[in-house]
Amino acid sequence: MRKNVKQMTKMNILLIDDEKLISSSLSSYLEKNDSYAVYIASNGQDALSLLQVNHVDIILTDLNLPDFKDFELVESIRAQDADIPIIIMSAQFPDTIHYHIVKHNIFNCMTKPFDLDDIFYSVSDALHCSYGSNQGMEGITEPDLC
């Protein structure tokens, strides 16, 4: 489990996707919850730069970006932070997806197109499992998925 988080601290989400419509709609949806702040990167290099200068609690990333393919970006992220929760979003997953989920400690994989509520619950579950926090989930009871 990662470090403890104070009750009123915003959780920082790094959203990495080269599709602007997905990034803007997902960011707007997540930021409706006052507990979340979203950083957006449209490619892997920008994401790695953001990670170096900002505290990030969770990463949502597309699997195929203009400058990184398949799990190259995840490998670079893991070299910087072995524990940060990662949720992968993609229209298609490779045949080796199960191997990579275990190898890279991926919290969840979401198939595009996805339901925004499913992303919200996956983010909340990942934060709960990693930080022991139900931030943003007040009044909602979910099974413990950790």
HUPE-V523067 format. One record per backbone hydrogen bond with DSSP energy under -0.5 kcal/mol. NH is the residue of the N-H (numbers start at 1). CO is the residue of the C=O. Records with the same first field share a line. If there is no record, write none. Layout:
# HUPE-V523067
NH->CO, CO
This chain:
# HUPE-V523067
2->130
9->6
11->35
13->11, 37
14->58
15->13, 39
16->14, 60
17->15, 41
20->18
23->19
24->20
25->21
26->22
27->23
28->24
29->25
30->26
31->27
32->28, 29
33->30
34->32
36->33
37->11
39->13
41->15
47->43
48->44
49->45
50->46
51->47
52->48
53->49, 50
54->50
56->54
57->12
58->12
59->85
60->14
61->59, 87
62->16
63->89
65->63, 68
72->69
75->71
76->72
77->73
78->74
79->75
80->76, 77
81->77
85->57
87->59
88->108
89->61
90->110
97->94
100->96
101->97
102->98
103->99
104->100
105->102
106->101
107->86
108->86
110->88
112->90
119->115
120->116
121->117
122->118
123->119
124->120
125->121
126->122
127->123
128->124
129->125
130->126
131->127
132->128
133->127
137->134
140->137
141->139
142->140
145->143
